[in-house]
Amino acid sequence: MKELSFETTLSWSGADENGEGTLNIGEESVVVSGPENMGGKGVGASPEELLVSAIATCYSETLSSLLTNEGLTFQTLAIQAEGIVSELPKDSSFKRITIHPTIIGADEEHYNTYKEIASDARDKCFVGQAIKGNMEYLVGYVHLVNQLLDQAQIDELVETFYQRLIDIPAFQSLFQERDVDVEKLKERQKTFLAQVADEGEDQEALLEQVQQRHTFDTNSERSQMWLDTMRETLHDMELSPELSDRFMNKVNDLFSRM
């Protein structure tokens, strides 16, 4: 039976969990260290994030192939992956990895079929099978998105919006105080706003998601600045007024009910 070899190299400096390394994957170099909240240096990617990323990547490729083979329409996939580590600090172990796929450009009439295939992708992802028996590997919520904005427009919106937002002193200081990784924040916003742009999305579920994940203190002044910046960014994208207003109304509704 044919075998394939996959190799990486790693250079490491520093003692114990306080060190950091450079991981070479193909032609890319990635800084790695233990996560700060587990006693590590907290720079670059952590081993925990790399494991979750490997599962998410294999899952995405598998789901894409299965959807194509079944003849189900989609444009792109947006995958959110979450790994849970328990028994901190001394007996730390991975408890669970959960994948939440958003299927963009899907046919909502076939939701049950998409959901079944999303579960099949977990079972057929061979990298995911490497963790079988060691931790739970789950598929969480499956979103089908038929968008007011396509993913390219949402990506443009988020990139431009955050370029403007980080120039506002109130948000600049907030991000610095909380040591926010703006790049990670942008990626989460791209997935979340894809759901906001979905005309078939349950607004109550979106509201619950915002309330659970919003980590910043919210006040009326900062909320208004956020909304004004979003509105200005949409306006500058030269979208149709009807589409822009509909999208902005959905965002306003979420903010007003937080």
C-alpha positions in Angstrom: 0.0 0.0 0.0 1.3 3.4 -1.0 2.3 5.7 1.9 2.8 9.5 1.9 5.1 11.5 4.1 4.2 14.9 5.5 7.1 16.7 7.2 7.6 19.9 9.2 10.6 21.4 10.9 10.5 23.4 14.1 13.1 25.5 16.0 12.5 26.3 19.6 14.1 28.5 22.2 13.3 29.1 25.8 12.7 26.9 28.8 9.5 24.9 29.3 6.2 26.6 28.4 7.8 30.0 28.4 9.6 29.4 25.1 8.6 30.0 21.5 9.4 28.4 18.2 9.2 28.9 14.5 7.3 26.2 12.6 8.1 25.6 8.9 5.2 24.2 6.9 6.0 24.0 3.2 7.1 27.5 2.2 5.4 29.2 5.2 6.9 30.0 8.6 4.6 30.3 11.7 5.6 31.5 15.1 4.3 29.1 17.8 4.1 29.1 21.6 2.0 27.9 24.4 -1.2 30.0 25.0 -0.9 32.7 27.7 -4.0 31.5 29.5 -2.3 28.1 30.0 1.0 29.5 31.2 2.7 29.9 27.9 4.3 32.9 26.2 1.1 33.6 24.1 2.8 34.7 20.8 1.9 33.4 17.4 -0.2 30.2 17.1 -0.6 27.7 19.9 -0.4 23.9 19.6 -4.1 23.8 20.5 -5.0 26.3 17.7 -3.0 24.3 15.2 -4.8 21.1 16.1 -8.2 22.7 15.8 -7.1 24.3 12.5 -6.0 21.0 11.1 -9.4 19.5 11.9 -11.2 22.4 10.4 -9.2 22.4 7.2 -9.7 18.7 6.6 -13.4 19.1 7.4 -13.8 22.0 4.9 -12.2 20.0 2.1 -14.3 17.0 2.8 -17.5 18.9 3.0 -16.8 20.7 -0.2 -16.1 17.4 -2.0 -19.3 15.8 -0.6 -21.5 18.8 -1.6 -20.0 18.8 -5.1 -20.5 15.0 -5.5 -24.2 15.3 -4.4 -24.8 18.2 -6.8 -25.8 20.6 -4.1 -25.2 24.2 -4.9 -22.9 26.4 -2.8 -20.4 29.3 -3.4 -18.1 29.2 -0.4 -17.8 27.7 3.0 -17.2 29.6 6.2 -16.1 27.3 9.1 -16.0 28.2 12.7 -14.1 25.6 14.8 -13.9 25.6 18.6 -11.7 23.4 20.8 -12.5 23.0 24.5 -9.7 22.1 27.0 -10.7 20.9 30.4 -9.2 19.9 33.8 -7.0 23.0 33.9 -4.3 23.7 35.0 -2.4 20.4 35.9 -4.4 17.7 34.1 -5.2 19.6 31.0 -6.8 17.6 28.2 -8.8 18.3 25.0 -12.4 17.6 25.8 -14.2 18.5 22.5 -13.8 20.0 19.1 -17.0 21.4 17.5 -17.3 22.5 13.9 -19.9 25.1 12.9 -20.2 25.3 9.1 -21.8 28.1 7.2 -22.7 27.1 3.6 -22.9 30.2 1.4 -25.0 30.2 -1.7 -27.0 27.1 -0.6 -30.5 26.1 -1.7 -32.5 26.5 1.5 -35.2 24.1 0.3 -32.8 21.2 0.8 -31.6 22.2 4.3 -32.0 18.7 5.8 -29.8 17.3 3.0 -27.1 19.9 3.6 -27.3 19.1 7.4 -26.9 15.4 6.8 -23.9 15.9 4.5 -22.3 18.3 7.1 -22.5 15.4 9.6 -21.1 12.9 7.0 -18.1 15.2 6.4 -17.2 14.8 10.0 -17.2 11.0 9.7 -15.3 11.0 6.5 -12.6 13.6 7.4 -9.6 11.4 7.9 -7.6 13.9 9.9 -10.6 14.2 12.2 -10.6 10.5 12.6 -7.1 10.7 14.1 -8.7 12.1 17.3 -11.5 9.5 17.4 -11.6 7.9 20.9 -9.6 10.7 22.5 -12.1 13.5 22.5 -15.6 14.4 21.2 -15.7 15.6 17.6 -19.0 17.3 16.8 -20.8 19.3 14.2 -22.8 22.1 15.8 -25.1 24.5 14.0 -25.3 24.4 10.2 -26.1 27.7 8.5 -27.4 28.0 5.0 -26.9 31.5 3.7 -28.8 33.2 0.8 -27.2 36.6 1.2 -28.1 40.3 0.8 -24.4 40.7 0.2 -22.1 38.0 -1.3 -19.0 36.9 0.6 -16.7 39.1 -1.5 -18.8 42.2 -0.6 -18.8 41.2 3.1 -15.1 40.7 3.1 -14.6 44.2 1.6 -17.1 45.7 4.1 -15.3 44.2 7.1 -11.8 45.1 6.0 -12.7 48.7 5.2 -14.9 49.0 8.4 -12.1 47.9 10.7 -9.5 50.1 9.0 -11.8 53.0 10.0 -12.8 51.7 13.4 -9.2 51.3 14.7 -8.6 55.0 13.9 -11.3 56.0 16.3 -9.6 56.8 19.7 -12.4 55.1 21.8 -12.0 51.8 19.9 -8.3 52.1 19.6 -7.9 52.3 23.4 -10.5 49.6 23.9 -8.7 47.1 21.6 -5.3 47.9 23.2 -6.6 47.5 26.8 -8.1 44.2 25.9 -5.2 43.1 23.7 -7.7 42.3 20.9 -6.3 40.4 17.9 -8.1 42.5 15.2 -7.3 40.0 12.4 -9.1 37.3 14.3 -12.0 39.7 15.1 -12.3 40.5 11.4 -12.6 36.8 10.5 -15.3 36.3 13.1 -17.2 39.3 11.8 -17.0 38.1 8.2 -18.8 34.9 9.3 -21.2 36.6 11.5 -22.2 39.3 9.0 -22.7 36.6 6.4 -25.4 35.3 8.7 -26.8 38.8 9.2 -27.0 39.2 5.4 -29.0 36.0 5.1 -32.6 36.8 4.6 -33.6 33.4 6.0 -31.6 33.6 9.2 -33.4 33.5 12.5 -32.9 37.0 14.1 -33.5 35.6 17.6 -30.7 33.1 17.1 -28.4 35.9 15.9 -29.3 38.0 18.9 -28.5 35.2 21.3 -25.2 34.6 19.5 -24.2 38.3 19.9 -25.2 38.4 23.6 -23.2 35.2 24.3 -20.0 36.2 22.5 -19.8 40.0 22.9 -16.9 40.5 25.2 -16.9 44.3 25.3 -18.8 46.7 27.6 -21.4 48.4 25.4 -22.5 52.0 25.9 -24.7 54.2 23.7 -21.9 56.5 22.6 -19.6 53.7 21.4 -22.5 51.8 19.9 -23.5 54.9 17.8 -19.9 55.4 16.6 -19.8 51.7 15.6 -23.1 52.0 13.7 -22.2 55.3 12.1 -18.9 53.8 10.8 -20.7 50.7 9.5 -23.3 52.9 7.7 -20.6 55.1 6.1 -18.7 52.1 5.0 -21.8 50.6 3.3 -22.5 53.9 1.6 -19.0 54.1 0.2 -19.3 50.7 -1.3 -22.0 52.1 -3.7 -24.5 49.3 -3.0 -28.1 49.8 -4.1 -29.9 51.9 -1.5 -32.5 49.2 -0.9 -30.0 46.5 -0.3 -27.8 48.7 1.9 -30.8 49.9 4.0 -32.1 46.4 4.5 -28.8 45.2 5.7 -28.3 48.2 8.0 -31.8 47.8 9.4 -30.9 44.2 10.5 -27.7 45.4 12.1 -29.6 48.3 13.9 -32.2 45.8 15.1 -29.6 43.6 16.7 -27.9 46.6 18.4 -31.2 48.0 19.7 -32.1 44.8 21.4 -28.7 44.1 23.1 
